[in-house]
Amino acid sequence: MTLLQTLRGEPASRVPIWIMRQAGRYLPEYRAIKEKSSFEAMTRDPAVAAEITLQPLRRFALDAAIIFSDIMTPLEALGIDVVFKPGPTIAEPIRSRKQIDALQLRGPIAPFVGDALRLVRLELDRSVALIGFGGAPLTLAAYLIEGGGSKEYEHFRQFLRAEPQAMHALLEKLTDLSIAYLRMQVESGAQVIQLFDSWAGLHDAATYREFAVPYHARIMSALGELGVARIYFALGASHLLDEIAQIPSEAVGIDWRTTFAAARKALPDRAIQGNLDPALLFADPDTIRREARNVLERARGGPHVFNLGHGIWQQTPIEAVSRLVETVREYRL
Ligand code: CP3
């Protein structure tokens, strides 16, 4: 299995590829299901979630399937109401210590994700790895406090400064939840876990050391004991590589603004995943091929997992994805 070999640092003859958000709205077969259902219903039905997870694998020769779900999905178990329109929105954003103290586990954590993982594994070719995932506590906290997506995350950043102790209490609870949730995914067949810290880029290094590193490291250490391969992805985090080095993982995902040279220097013991700009999939076929090969060349010198620098965009042409996957598949190390 090429992805697992690369993540374990074993020699491989080619570079494995998967694509962040590979199951989703750029696929007409996904949109056909979405037309008749809500995102919430689709994630909660294991047969539907398994089908959507497998859709991109039928089109492209990818090295992994990532389970169809969302980083916000496990939060319902804490009594938090999340609605997707299409981004996650929180009916009652968390803005007080009292709300944080009231958060407690009310039942099993998204057991339907475990059921979906088992269904996917049954259908998946043995050469394809199965990826589970979760949101990093600091990114989950950003959505919970802000109440949804935002450009500056003013409420979140204000709360972090005004109530640092309450923020730590929230991160502690989100860390416990994440460990139980991700452990369940591993027990259900996930061979790789990616932790998404999509809003890492909001913070300076000192803030990241205090509010991200201890919690995210605790999750990754707990997963390490299970022997699952771990990928840590942080967006806009070129200035945080020394902090990310303190978080255990087999691989670190970088975006298109972080160079392989900088990542290899700060993270000499990790595989590096990335980092084609998702916008490049809108270029002409020759440019896509050339830029993908540039990424492959720049990544040489250590284990590399090919990916985009962030999730694939909704308007991306299918042929561009085919071209990209072919280019990476042909490339020999
Ligand atoms: O292929 C996959 O990666 C499968 C599943 C997946 C989804 N969300 C499905 C989804 C994964 C891995 C995620 C992770 C996720 N969700 C992240 C981390 C990755 C990143 O992009 O930074 C974040 C920040 C979220 C929160 C979220 N969920 C947003 C911002 C949105 C709306 C806009 C968007 O980017 O799609 C969602 C909704 C969502 N999650 C959709 C899908 C397919 C769209 C739902 C629809 O069809 O309307």
Residues whose N, C-alpha, C, O or C-beta is under 5 A from the ligand:
A	BS01	CP3	I19 M20 R21 Q22 A23 G24 R25 K34 F39 I66 I67 F68 S69 D70 I71 P86 G87 P88 F196 S198 G311
